[in-house]
Amino acid sequence: MSQTKVTAPTVDDDEIYRFPDDSFTDRNVCLVTGAASGIGRATALAAAGNGLTVAATDVDEDGLAGTVARGEDLGLEGEIEPVPGDLTVDDDIERIVDEAAQLGDLKYLANVAGMQHIDPIDEFPMETYDLMHRIMLRAPLYLSKLCLPHFRETDDGQGCVGNMASVHGHYVTSDKVAYNVSKFGLRGLTQSIAAEGEGQIRAFSLSTGYVKTPLVTAQLEDTAEQRGISVDEVIEDVMLGQSRVTEMMEPIDVANLFLLGFSDLGRHLDGGDLLFDGGMTLTYE
């Protein structure tokens, strides 16, 4: 499998799974972070495809415009409203939630935004570690904190937080300490929300293997250099070597899982982790 085969694909309408759910209407709002590309963009499109109003946030305003444009091209049932912001700035986080709540009844939060950096622990730059944790762990906590009161104010007092975890929230790989710790932390956040939500406010996490996203593509050369192997060997041996399903997921596959978790079909999914990793973490040769 070459690098070109992990290029992030475009989401098409027939790839969006429609869930029969009375709460999936335009009066209810789904806030999606990292919505300018990859899984975040796909989740925004899937939520809009299910009739929800989407508050799509990202620091990349051009990417957000692309997400909105794709939704318009597909003629999706729900609207995607761009809410640009920087998840490392508390004032921006507070404004993002306020603007999302102005669009309707804020009921769902998808914490997707993330970044990657490849270095061994003894060389890992602490400023990068701090940045990654602000985006991938602190921001999801603060967004959840601010969204919970809005969830309680909806007609049924219910809401749900979905957190983008990873196989690296179950077991880890070398040279990704900030990413690994963040993903383990997101699972802890998920369970904490469930513990306090009394069944009315749910939370779940998604743990996937490697997905065809810009984040994955961007780390190929760094990983190859760090390990002294080729890019093709990174894909075939490092990313897919332990998986029994030898193909990467696509962003829309993950996005559909977010909507499953948000839907009534996921009503018993509370604090749990959806592990869709092709057998990577639970089997070995």
Disulfide bonds with the S-S distance in Angstrom:
none
